[in-house]
Structure formats: C-alpha cells, structure tokens
Amino acid sequence: MTDAPPHTGPGAPMSAENPWPLRVVSKKIGDWLARLGEVWTEGQITEISHRGRTVYMTLRDPSAEVSMRVVDFTGAAAACDPPLRDGAQVVVRAQAQWWDKNGSLSLHLREIRQVGLGELLARLERLKKLLAAEGLFAAERKQPLPFLPYRIGLITGRASDAMRDVLKNAKARLPAADFEVREVAVQGMKAVTEVCAALAELDADPDIEVIIIARGGGSMEDLLPFSDETLCRAVADTVTPVVSAIGHEPDTPLLDYVADWRASTPTEAGKKVVPDLAEEQRGLNISRTRLRQTLGAMLTRESDALAAMRARPILARPETMLEARAEAIDNLTHRMRARMDSRLERSTDELGHLRARLRSLSPQFTLDRGYAIVTDVGSGAVLRDAADADTGERVRIRLAAGALQAEVIEKTEMAEHRANTEKVEQEEGR
C-alpha cells in the first residue's frame, strides 16, 4: 500500500513547505475586510481631485500621522453645500475596500457630512468639560513662571509675525534673553503633530525654563489645532511651565485653559516671560536710595544719641560717679564703726554688771568679807549648825586666803546663840 500524497493548496495549513500564493493572501485580506462592514469615521479632507463623476480625496487624522484614501463613486461629495475644500472637517460613512492586485486599501464613500461651526463648538464644549473634570484646568497644578529664565523655548509659525512680536518685545525688555525657537505649522493637518513634537523636544531640554506657544489671530477653524485633545494633554504632561499666546484677546482655545499662564497676544507673552531690565534697574536704584536714606537716618540718630550721652556730666567727668560712691561708702563705714563702738561699749557694761553680780554670788566673795566655811574633816560635809559637830571633833576652816584645821573645844546651840545675839543687840541698843 502506497502513502497518500501530502495535502496541498489554499485550504491546506500554512507552512514553509506549503506557503500560500500572494494572490491567496491578498484575497483573504479582502474577504476579512469585507466582513467589517460600513464604518463611521471623522477626519480632515486633503488632496481633493475630480475625475469625471468620481471624487478622490485623502482623509487625515489631525492628531496623528494617519491618513487613508477615500473614493466617491456615488456623487455624495459633489452634493455637499458648501463645496468640500482642503482642511474641511467631515464625518463619513464608508466601506473598506481592498484591491487584490496592488494590495491597497481605500474607503468607498457612502455618505459624507461636513462638521459645521455649531457642531465644532458643541464638540469643543464637551471636550472642555471632560478636561476640566479631569483636573487639567485646576489652578493648583499650574506652575509659576521663572523670574529670570536662563533659556526660553518658543514654538511658533515659520517666519510669522507672532515670532517677531515675541522676540522683539522680550529683547526690548531684556536684551540678553536667550530663545530656542522651533518653527512649525500652526494651522492645517500637520499643526498638532509638529507642535507636539516641538513641545516634547523643548520639554526634554534641561536648559529650557519656560516654553511659549505663539500664533497670530485667525478664524476659529484656523485655531482648531490649539483646542486639540492630544495637544492639550501633551501640554498638561510637561514639566516645564508653558505660556499660551494664541490669537488675540477674544480667542480662547482650550490650550489657554491647560497652559500654566495665558497671554492675550504674542506681544504680551514676550513681555511676561522676562523682566523689564530698565524697570528692574529703576527699582534697584530706588531701593538703593531708600537704603542709603534709612542707613543715614539711623546713623545720624545713633550719633546724636551717642553725643548726648557723652555730653552728660557723668560721662564728661566719670570720676564724679566714683567720688559719690566713695563718699557713700565712707558714710556707711563711719556709721558701721559708730554702731560697733556703741554696741561694744554697751556689751562691755553688760559684761561688767554680769561679772559684778557673779562675783557677789561667788563663795569667794563671801570669804573675802571675813566669813569662813567649816567642814567636817572626816566626811568633808559643810557644817551649818553647831549641833552637827561634837566637842573635841576636828574641823577644817576655809578662809578667804588659805585654810585651818581646828578642834571643837566648845559649841553654842542655836537657841543659846540667838539669846546671846539678842542680848548683844540690846546692849548695843542702849
């Protein structure tokens, strides 16, 4: 039994050994796109051309480098009022078509609608509310502009009046102002892409301290790129402060709300980003003059105060203060000595009195007056009564000076002594 030949052809699985022919691949792509059906899409019209009743145009996304060929066999484009022109914003309903032979893709137009001014304004209002709700317009996320930027980035149209206005006014205020200029398309289908690219390049440069996006006045359609969502989000994501200087005072693209500072015109932007050298010099001169005046007045005031202090008698003849203090010390010393002498004298008198009293109470004082102290020789007891001693008993007699030992030969009792005393007193009374 022989092996069956391998299965080949378009229906067989793809492999290096069984590749599909290019015509098969192209047809399969066409079949897959045919199943996509009709789509609604939006973009800007460019490169319109007419060949008989057929209209060829390119539909471009203004926010990206994406475009696609559109073919109108139905006459829908020709029926538009006003007629289509380059840059028109449109919404189309179309069917994707794949050309097998050359492998190209195009959209076959079924319906086309121009986006009118009212619709544009409504869309911008919806986008404005969306960005505001996300906080892109919030004041707290806006960065302050540097007072004296080292280098300034400028994104503007090629050889435009806006560029000349910014540079002229900035350099008139600060001749040394240094600009890094990026000339880009500021309207049309390439505006958003080129402005975003220039913004990213300048934001990545560490020397750039502030970026100005400037454009002169124009119609609302001309200024639409500066209300583009992609550009607004790119500005919100920059780390470098951004100044929006688009159009004139009444023109307010969404970029004005997202930027860190909004200038009503490019001229105002040139004046805002740099200080006025002449004005700053005037301010410095005024401050310097005020400082000199203040310092002069302070020095004069302090000098006058110092002169007044020097003019005081105490400072004119400083020893006066010492003399007054010395006199006060002498007075205090004299008073202290007088009080000490008085106190010593009083204390001496008191001591004398105390000594006299003590002496009068002393037994020695009594002995000095002629009295004697008699004690028993055996016991040493003081004899106060004659009855305490016996006849023949030895006694010791202490005198004022010295002592004696004696023997009791005779004693007189208290009653007998009193009688004798009274008798003597009576005799002395006579």
C-alpha positions as CSV (number, residue, x, y, z in Angstrom):
1,M,0.0,0.0,0.0
2,T,1.5,3.4,-1.0
3,D,1.4,6.6,1.1
4,A,-1.1,9.3,0.1
5,P,0.4,12.5,-1.4
6,P,0.5,15.4,1.0
7,H,-2.4,17.8,1.1
8,T,-1.6,21.0,-0.7
9,G,-3.5,24.1,-1.9
10,P,-5.1,27.2,-0.4
11,G,-7.1,25.2,2.1
12,A,-4.1,23.4,3.5
13,P,-2.4,24.7,6.7
14,M,0.3,27.3,6.0
15,S,4.0,26.3,6.5
16,A,7.3,26.9,5.0
17,E,6.7,23.8,2.8
18,N,3.2,24.8,1.9
19,P,3.1,28.7,1.6
20,W,0.0,30.5,0.3
21,P,0.4,32.3,-3.0
22,L,0.3,36.1,-2.7
23,R,-3.0,36.2,-4.6
24,V,-4.5,34.0,-1.9
25,V,-3.2,36.2,0.9
26,S,-4.5,39.3,-0.8
27,K,-7.9,37.7,-1.4
28,K,-8.2,36.5,2.2
29,I,-7.4,40.1,3.4
30,G,-10.1,41.4,1.1
31,D,-12.6,38.8,2.4
32,W,-11.8,39.7,6.0
33,L,-12.2,43.5,5.4
34,A,-15.5,42.8,3.6
35,R,-16.9,41.3,6.8
36,L,-16.0,44.6,8.6
37,G,-19.0,46.3,7.0
38,E,-19.6,50.0,6.9
39,V,-17.9,52.3,9.4
40,W,-18.4,55.9,10.6
41,T,-15.2,57.9,11.0
42,E,-14.0,61.5,11.2
43,G,-11.1,63.5,9.8
44,Q,-9.8,66.3,7.7
45,I,-10.1,66.4,3.9
46,T,-6.9,66.9,1.9
47,E,-5.9,66.5,-1.7
48,I,-9.4,66.6,-3.3
49,S,-9.4,65.7,-7.0
50,H,-12.2,65.0,-9.6
51,R,-12.0,62.6,-12.4
52,G,-15.3,62.8,-14.2
53,R,-18.0,62.0,-11.6
54,T,-15.6,60.2,-9.3
55,V,-14.0,62.2,-6.5
56,Y,-10.7,61.1,-4.9
57,M,-9.6,62.6,-1.6
58,T,-7.5,61.8,1.4
59,L,-9.0,61.6,4.9
60,R,-6.4,62.5,7.6
61,D,-6.5,62.3,11.4
62,P,-5.3,65.8,12.5
63,S,-3.9,64.5,15.8
64,A,-1.7,61.8,14.3
65,E,0.2,60.9,11.1
66,V,-2.6,58.6,9.9
67,S,-4.4,59.1,6.6
68,M,-6.4,56.9,4.2
69,R,-7.6,57.2,0.6
70,V,-11.3,57.8,0.1
71,V,-13.1,57.2,-3.3
72,D,-16.6,58.5,-4.0
73,F,-18.5,56.9,-6.8
74,T,-21.9,58.0,-5.6
75,G,-21.7,61.7,-6.0
76,A,-22.2,62.3,-2.3
77,A,-19.1,64.6,-2.1
78,A,-20.2,66.7,-5.0
79,A,-23.6,67.3,-3.3
80,C,-22.0,68.9,-0.3
81,D,-23.0,72.5,0.4
82,P,-20.8,74.4,0.8
83,P,-18.4,72.5,-1.5
84,L,-15.7,70.5,0.1
85,R,-12.2,72.1,0.3
86,D,-8.9,71.2,1.8
87,G,-8.9,71.3,5.6
88,A,-12.6,70.7,5.9
89,Q,-13.6,68.6,8.9
90,V,-16.0,65.8,7.9
91,V,-17.8,62.7,9.2
92,V,-18.1,59.9,6.6
93,R,-19.8,56.6,6.3
94,A,-17.7,54.3,4.2
95,Q,-16.9,50.7,3.3
96,A,-13.4,49.5,3.4
97,Q,-12.2,48.1,0.1
98,W,-9.1,46.0,-0.6
99,W,-7.6,46.0,-4.1
100,D,-6.2,42.5,-4.6
101,K,-3.9,43.3,-7.5
102,N,-1.8,46.1,-5.9
103,G,-2.6,45.4,-2.2
104,S,-4.0,48.9,-1.5
105,L,-6.7,49.8,1.0
106,S,-9.3,52.6,0.4
107,L,-12.6,53.7,1.8
108,H,-15.6,53.7,-0.6
109,L,-17.8,56.7,0.3
110,R,-21.4,56.1,1.1
111,E,-22.3,59.3,3.0
112,I,-20.4,62.5,4.0
113,R,-21.3,65.3,6.4
114,Q,-19.3,68.5,6.9
115,V,-18.9,69.4,10.6
116,G,-20.4,72.9,10.9
117,L,-19.4,75.7,13.2
118,G,-22.2,74.8,15.7
119,E,-21.1,71.2,15.8
120,L,-17.5,72.2,16.3
121,L,-18.4,74.5,19.2
122,A,-20.5,71.8,20.8
123,R,-17.6,69.3,20.5
124,L,-15.2,71.8,21.9
125,E,-17.5,72.4,24.8
126,R,-17.8,68.7,25.6
127,L,-14.0,68.3,25.4
128,K,-13.6,71.3,27.7
129,K,-15.9,69.8,30.3
130,L,-14.1,66.5,30.1
131,L,-10.6,68.1,30.5
132,A,-11.9,70.3,33.4
133,A,-13.4,67.2,35.1
134,E,-10.0,65.5,34.9
135,G,-8.4,68.5,36.6
136,L,-6.3,69.7,33.7
137,F,-7.6,73.3,34.2
138,A,-7.1,73.3,38.0
139,A,-5.1,76.3,39.4
140,E,-3.2,74.1,41.9
141,R,-1.5,72.2,39.1
142,K,-0.3,75.3,37.3
143,Q,3.4,76.1,37.7
144,P,4.8,79.6,38.4
145,L,6.9,81.2,35.7
146,P,10.6,81.8,36.5
147,F,11.5,85.3,37.2
148,L,14.7,85.3,35.1
149,P,14.7,82.3,32.8
150,Y,18.1,81.0,31.6
151,R,16.7,80.0,28.2
152,I,13.2,80.3,26.7
153,G,11.6,77.9,24.3
154,L,9.4,79.3,21.5
155,I,7.0,77.3,19.3
156,T,5.5,79.4,16.5
157,G,4.8,79.6,12.8
158,R,7.6,79.8,10.3
159,A,8.8,83.4,9.8
160,S,5.5,84.5,11.5
161,D,4.5,87.9,12.9
162,A,3.9,86.1,16.2
163,M,7.5,85.0,16.4
164,R,8.7,88.6,15.6
165,D,6.4,90.0,18.3
166,V,7.6,87.7,21.0
167,L,11.3,88.2,20.2
168,K,11.0,91.9,19.7
169,N,9.2,92.6,23.0
170,A,11.2,90.2,25.1
171,K,14.6,91.5,23.9
172,A,13.4,95.1,24.3
173,R,12.8,94.4,28.0
174,L,15.9,92.1,28.4
175,P,18.4,92.3,25.6
176,A,20.2,89.2,26.9
177,A,17.1,87.0,26.6
178,D,18.1,83.6,25.0
179,F,15.5,81.9,22.9
180,E,15.4,78.4,21.4
181,V,12.9,78.7,18.5
182,R,11.0,75.8,16.8
183,E,9.2,76.9,13.7
184,V,6.2,74.6,13.0
185,A,2.9,74.5,11.1
186,V,0.3,76.4,13.3
187,Q,-2.7,75.5,11.2
188,G,-3.8,72.7,9.0
189,M,-3.4,69.0,9.2
190,K,0.2,68.9,10.4
191,A,-0.1,71.6,13.1
192,V,-0.9,69.3,16.0
193,T,1.8,66.8,15.2
194,E,4.5,69.3,14.7
195,V,3.6,71.4,17.7
196,C,3.5,68.3,20.0
197,A,6.9,67.1,18.6
198,A,8.5,70.5,19.2
199,L,6.9,70.7,22.7
200,A,8.4,67.3,23.6
201,E,11.8,68.3,22.3
202,L,11.9,71.6,24.3
203,D,10.5,70.0,27.4
204,A,13.3,67.4,27.4
205,D,16.0,70.2,27.3
206,P,17.1,70.9,30.9
207,D,18.2,74.4,29.9
208,I,14.7,75.5,28.8
209,E,12.9,77.0,31.8
210,V,9.7,78.2,30.1
211,I,8.0,77.4,26.8
212,I,5.9,79.8,24.7
213,I,3.4,78.5,22.1
214,A,2.5,81.5,20.0
215,R,0.3,82.1,16.9
216,G,-1.3,85.2,15.5
217,G,-5.0,85.7,15.0
218,G,-7.2,83.8,12.7
219,S,-10.6,82.2,12.2
220,M,-12.0,79.6,14.6
221,E,-11.1,76.9,12.1
222,D,-7.6,78.1,11.8
223,L,-7.2,78.0,15.6
224,L,-8.7,74.5,16.0
225,P,-5.3,72.7,16.4
226,F,-4.8,74.6,19.7
227,S,-8.0,73.1,21.0
228,D,-7.0,69.5,20.1
229,E,-7.2,67.0,22.9
230,T,-3.8,65.5,22.1
231,L,-2.1,68.8,22.3
232,C,-3.9,69.8,25.5
233,R,-2.9,66.6,27.2
234,A,0.7,67.0,25.9
235,V,0.9,70.5,27.5
236,A,-0.6,69.2,30.8
237,D,2.1,66.5,30.9
238,T,5.1,68.9,30.5
239,V,7.4,69.5,33.4
240,T,8.4,72.9,32.0
241,P,6.0,75.9,32.5
242,V,4.0,76.6,29.3
243,V,2.7,80.0,28.2
244,S,-0.2,80.0,25.7
245,A,-0.2,83.0,23.3
246,I,-2.7,82.1,20.6
247,G,-4.6,84.7,18.6
248,H,-6.0,87.9,20.1
249,E,-7.8,88.7,23.3
250,P,-11.2,87.2,22.3
251,D,-9.6,84.0,21.1
252,T,-9.7,81.3,23.8
253,P,-8.6,77.9,22.5
254,L,-8.6,75.1,25.1
255,L,-4.8,75.4,25.2
256,D,-5.3,78.7,27.2
257,Y,-7.0,76.8,30.0
258,V,-4.4,74.0,30.2
259,A,-1.3,76.2,30.0
260,D,0.3,77.5,33.1
261,W,-0.2,81.1,32.0
262,R,-2.3,82.6,29.3
263,A,-1.1,85.6,27.3
264,S,-3.8,87.6,25.4
265,T,-1.4,88.1,22.5
266,P,2.1,87.0,21.5
267,T,3.3,90.6,22.3
268,E,2.1,90.2,25.9
269,A,3.8,86.8,26.1
270,G,7.1,88.4,25.1
271,K,6.7,90.9,28.0
272,K,5.6,88.4,30.5
273,V,8.3,85.8,30.3
274,V,11.2,88.2,31.1
275,P,11.6,91.1,33.5
276,D,12.0,94.6,32.2
277,L,15.7,95.4,32.7
278,A,15.2,99.1,32.8
279,E,12.3,98.8,35.3
280,E,14.3,96.5,37.5
281,Q,17.3,98.9,37.4
282,R,15.0,101.7,38.4
283,G,13.6,99.6,41.2
284,L,17.1,98.8,42.3
285,N,18.1,102.5,42.2
286,I,15.0,103.4,44.2
287,S,15.7,100.6,46.7
288,R,19.4,101.6,46.9
289,T,18.4,105.3,47.6
290,R,15.9,104.3,50.2
291,L,18.5,102.1,51.8
292,R,21.1,104.9,51.9
293,Q,18.5,107.3,53.4
294,T,17.4,104.8,56.0
295,L,21.0,103.9,57.0
296,G,21.9,107.7,57.0
297,A,19.0,108.5,59.2
298,M,19.8,105.6,61.5
299,L,23.5,106.6,61.7
300,T,22.5,110.2,62.4
301,R,20.1,109.2,65.1
302,E,22.6,106.9,66.8
303,S,25.4,109.6,66.5
304,D,23.1,112.1,68.2
305,A,22.3,109.7,70.9
306,L,26.0,109.0,71.4
307,A,26.8,112.7,71.5
308,A,24.0,113.3,74.1
309,M,25.4,110.5,76.2
310,R,28.9,112.0,76.0
311,A,27.5,115.4,77.0
312,R,26.2,114.1,80.3
313,P,28.2,115.3,83.4
314,I,28.7,111.7,84.5
315,L,30.5,110.9,81.2
316,A,32.2,114.3,80.9
317,R,33.8,113.7,84.4
318,P,33.5,109.9,85.1
319,E,35.3,110.2,88.5
320,T,32.3,112.1,89.9
321,M,30.4,108.8,89.9
322,L,33.3,107.2,91.8
323,E,33.6,110.1,94.3
324,A,29.9,109.9,95.1
325,R,30.1,106.2,95.6
326,A,33.3,106.6,97.8
327,E,31.6,109.2,99.9
328,A,28.6,106.9,100.4
329,I,31.0,104.1,101.4
330,D,32.7,106.4,103.9
331,N,29.4,107.3,105.5
332,L,28.4,103.7,105.7
333,T,31.8,102.8,107.2
334,H,31.5,105.6,109.8
335,R,28.0,104.6,110.7
336,M,29.1,101.0,111.0
337,R,32.0,101.8,113.2
338,A,29.9,104.1,115.4
339,R,27.3,101.4,115.8
340,M,30.0,98.8,116.5
341,D,31.6,101.0,119.2
342,S,28.3,101.7,120.8
343,R,27.5,98.0,120.7
344,L,30.9,97.1,122.2
345,E,30.5,99.7,124.9
346,R,27.1,98.5,125.8
347,S,28.2,94.9,125.8
348,T,31.2,95.8,128.0
349,D,28.9,97.5,130.5
350,E,26.6,94.5,130.5
351,L,29.6,92.2,130.9
352,G,30.8,94.3,133.9
353,H,27.4,94.1,135.6
354,L,27.3,90.4,135.0
355,R,30.7,90.0,136.4
356,A,29.8,92.0,139.5
357,R,26.6,90.0,140.0
358,L,28.5,86.8,139.5
359,R,31.2,87.9,141.9
360,S,28.6,88.9,144.5
361,L,27.2,85.5,144.3
362,S,30.6,83.8,144.5
363,P,31.6,82.0,147.8
364,Q,35.0,83.5,147.4
365,F,33.4,87.0,147.7
366,T,31.7,85.9,150.9
367,L,35.0,84.7,152.2
368,D,36.7,87.9,151.2
369,R,34.2,89.7,153.5
370,G,35.5,87.8,156.5
371,Y,33.4,84.7,156.5
372,A,34.7,81.1,156.7
373,I,33.5,77.8,155.6
374,V,33.7,74.9,158.1
375,T,33.7,71.3,157.0
376,D,34.0,68.1,158.8
377,V,37.5,66.6,158.4
378,G,36.2,63.1,158.2
379,S,33.2,63.4,155.8
380,G,34.1,66.7,154.1
381,A,30.5,67.9,154.8
382,V,29.9,71.6,155.4
383,L,28.8,72.3,158.9
384,R,25.9,74.7,159.1
385,D,24.7,74.1,162.6
386,A,26.7,73.8,165.8
387,A,24.7,70.7,166.7
388,D,26.4,68.9,163.7
389,A,29.8,68.9,165.5
390,D,30.8,67.3,168.7
391,T,33.2,68.7,171.2
392,G,36.7,67.5,170.5
393,E,35.9,66.8,166.8
394,R,38.4,68.1,164.3
395,V,37.1,70.5,161.6
396,R,38.6,72.3,158.6
397,I,38.1,76.0,158.3
398,R,38.4,77.6,154.8
399,L,39.3,81.3,154.9
400,A,39.5,83.9,152.1
401,A,43.1,83.0,151.8
402,G,44.1,79.5,153.0
403,A,42.6,77.0,155.4
404,L,43.0,75.9,159.0
405,Q,42.3,72.7,160.9
406,A,40.9,73.1,164.4
407,E,39.4,71.1,167.2
408,V,36.0,71.9,168.7
409,I,36.6,72.9,172.3
410,E,33.2,74.4,172.9
411,K,29.9,74.8,170.9
412,T,26.9,77.0,171.3
413,E,23.5,75.7,170.2
414,M,21.1,77.7,168.0
415,A,18.8,78.8,170.9
416,E,21.6,79.8,173.1
417,H,23.2,81.6,170.1
418,R,20.0,83.5,169.4
419,A,19.7,84.5,173.0
420,N,23.2,85.8,173.2
421,T,22.7,87.6,169.9
422,E,19.6,89.3,171.2
423,K,21.4,90.2,174.4
424,V,24.2,91.8,172.5
425,E,21.8,93.7,170.2
426,Q,20.0,95.0,173.3
427,E,23.2,96.1,174.9
428,E,24.3,97.8,171.7
429,G,20.9,99.5,171.5
430,R,21.4,101.2,174.8
